[in-house]
Amino acid sequence: MQSKKVLIPVALLLLIQLSVPICYTFAQDNLVINHETKERLKEQYGLDEPEFPSSKQ
């Protein structure tokens, strides 16, 4: 009986730890905002578009 009291919370914590990266990755891949919102956020927080390294060097 004592082992069940320990096993259940440990199993739940393990499931939570495993599911967080999956949810985070899913949220990042499906992030869609309209152009107006993007421009407003860029102006409000002084953000710039990230520069990707060019293949020409």
C-alpha positions in Angstrom: 0.0 0.0 0.0 2.8 2.4 0.8 4.5 1.8 -2.5 1.3 2.8 -4.4 1.2 6.1 -2.5 4.7 6.9 -3.7 4.4 5.3 -7.2 1.3 7.3 -8.3 2.8 10.8 -7.6 6.1 9.8 -9.1 4.4 8.5 -12.3 2.3 11.7 -12.6 5.4 13.9 -12.2 7.2 11.8 -14.9 4.3 12.2 -17.3 4.1 16.0 -16.7 7.9 16.3 -17.3 7.6 14.3 -20.6 4.6 16.2 -21.9 5.9 19.8 -21.3 8.5 19.8 -24.1 6.0 18.3 -26.6 3.4 20.9 -25.8 6.0 23.7 -26.0 7.2 22.5 -29.4 3.7 22.2 -30.7 2.9 25.7 -29.6 6.0 27.2 -31.2 5.4 25.4 -34.5 1.8 26.6 -34.8 2.3 30.2 -33.7 0.4 32.4 -36.2 -0.3 36.1 -35.8 -1.6 38.6 -38.3 0.6 41.3 -39.9 -0.9 44.1 -37.9 -0.3 42.4 -34.6 3.3 41.5 -35.6 4.0 45.2 -36.5 2.4 46.5 -33.3 4.5 44.2 -31.2 7.7 45.1 -33.1 7.0 48.8 -32.5 5.9 48.4 -28.9 8.9 46.4 -27.8 11.5 47.7 -30.2 12.0 44.3 -31.8 13.8 43.6 -35.1 13.5 40.6 -37.4 16.1 38.0 -36.7 18.9 37.9 -39.3 19.5 34.4 -40.6 23.1 33.6 -41.6 23.6 33.8 -45.3 25.0 30.8 -47.2 27.3 33.2 -49.1 30.5 33.7 -47.2 
